[in-house]
Amino acid sequence: MNAWQITLKDLRLLLRDRRTLFILVALPLIFITILGLSTGQFLTMQDKNQLIQIAIVNEDPGELAAQFADNLRTKDGLDSKLVEHRDEAVAKLETGIFMAVISIGPKYQERVEELTVADILYLDEGQLAEGLKSLDIEVICRASFMNTEGIVRQLVFGSAVQSFAPYVTRKNRLASRIIDNGRANFLERREAAAAKT
């Protein structure tokens, strides 16, 4: 007898014995399914744990502060929640629910109104030289995440500038005209590129 004949004979015997067939085929499939589902949920939880959990407290009723908070909530790497009261956010920070609290103070809009285009272009020398403090924004981090505080501060400051820069430049007629012309040129080029494809 050659190898193929032996294999066929064993397969016929296996197909006749349903218990052995179940153990060889069905049980591994069941185990693979259970492990796959549990590992998938574990990996999803692990991804969620890699995000920085922050609380955003907005004490400024202005539209610019709301835009900034929305801009911050869309940032990758952050899992952010709006919290109404600062004391509540700090208490949750101390219990470990949040890693950081970003507090937008009541003078945020007022401070942004005072900015000029030069302040945005020369961040180290203008009214924004003090960083978040000059915008009435405070970042409070848990003691165990002090290493992350610098990164969170940079991210918050960049998000703030990104959210109010269009507003500040629109106040300057020349800058507004340049931006409008640049946007019009950009849209024309994008439409031309879309027409080519």
N, C-alpha and C positions, 0 to 999 in steps of 0.2 A: 504494500500500500504506500502511496506517495503522500506528501504533506497535505495536498488539497483534499484528498479523500478522507483523511483523518479529521481535518477541519470541518468538512461537511457533516461527517458522522457526529462530531461533538455538538455542532450547531443544532442538528435534529434532536439530539438528546436534551439539549438545553431548552428548546422550544416546547418539548413535551412536559417538562417539569416547570410548572407555573410559579411555584414558590421560589425557586432559584432564579428564574427570570426576573421576578419582582425585586429580589434582593440585589441583583446585578445591575438592573436598569432603573427602576423606579426610586429606590432609596437614595442613590447618588444624586438624582435629579431633585429630590425633595431637599436634601442637605444643601445642595448648591443654591437652590432658591432661598432657603432660610438664611444662609450665610450672605448671599447677595443683598437681600433686603436689609438685614441688620447692618452690614458694612456700608450700604448706601446711606442709611440714616445716620450712621456714625460720621461719615465723611461730610454730610450736610451740616451736622452739628459742629464739626471741626471748622468748616468754612465760616460759620456764624461766629465762632469763638475767636477767629483771627481778626474780626472787625473791631475797631475801636468804638466802644459804646460811649456816646456822649449825650448830655442833656443840654438843650438850648433854651435859655430863659430870655425872653424878649420883653424888656420893660419900656421900650420906646413904641409909642402908638403910630409912628410914621410909616409911610409906605416903603421907604428905603430900608428900614430895619426888617420889615417883613420880607422884602426881596432878598436881603442878605441871608436871613434865616432859611428861606427856601433854597437859595443857592448852596448853602452849607449842607442842607439835608440831601442834596443830590450827589454829593462827593463820594467817589469810590473809596472804600476802605473804612467808611464811617457807618455806624448804625446809630442814627440820631433820633431823639424823641424831643418834642416840644413839651416843656414843663412850665406851668404858669407862674409858680412862685420859686424864688431863688432858694429860700430856706428848705423847701421840699426837695429841690434838686441836690443841694449840698448834703442833706440827710441821706438821700439815696446814694450819693457818692461815697459817703462814709460807710454805708452798709455793703458796698461793693457792687451795686447794680450798675453804676456808671463808672467809667474810668476818668472822665473829665466833665466839667460843667463850663459851658460858654455862656457868659452873661452879657447881653447887649443892654447897656445902660440907657437911662431915659434921655441922655443928651446926644445919642448917636446921630440922629438926623440933623440936629443943630451943628454938630461938629463937621459933618459931611458938607453941609451948606456953606461953611467957611472955606472949604478947600478950593484950590485953583488947579489948573492943568499942570502948572509948574510943581505943585506939591506931589502930583502923581508921577511926574517924570524924575524928580529928584527926591526920592523917598528918604534918603539919609540926611537931607539938609532942610527940607520944608517942614510943614506942620505935622507931617507923619513921621518925623524923626523918632518920636517916642514909641512908635509902633502901635500896638493895640490900645495902650493907655490913652493915646491922643484921639482915639475914636470912641472912647468910653466903652471899651470891651474888656472883659476880664476872663481869663482862662484859669480855672481851678482844677488841679489834677490830684488824684489819690497819691498818697505818699509812695506806694509801691510802683507807681507809673511815672515817677519823676523823669526817667530817661525819655519817656514819650512826650513829655510836656513841650519840649522845644519843637518837635515835629508838629504837634497839634497847634502850637502858636503860629508857626510858619504857614500851615494850611489855612488857619482861620484868617490870618492877615491877608494872604493871597486871595482868598474867597471874598473878603471884604472889598479889597481894591477892585477885583473883577466885577463885583456887583455895583459899585458906585461910580466906577470910571466913566461909563457912558453918560451918566447923569451930570457929572462934573464937567466933562468936555462939551456937553451940549450948552452949558452956560456961556462958554466962550464962542463968539460968532465965527471967528477964523477957524478954530479947531473944529467946530460943528460943520462948517462948509467943507473943510478938508475931509472929514470923516464921511460926509454925505457923498462927495465925489468919489472917494475911495470905494465906498460900498456900491455905488452905481457901476463903477468899472468892474468890480468883483462880480456883480450880478451879470453884467454883459458877457464877461469871459466865461462864466459858468454856463450861461445859456448857449454860447457859441460852442463850448465843448460838448454840451448835451446834444446840440444839433448835429455835430459831427458823428456821434455814435449811433 
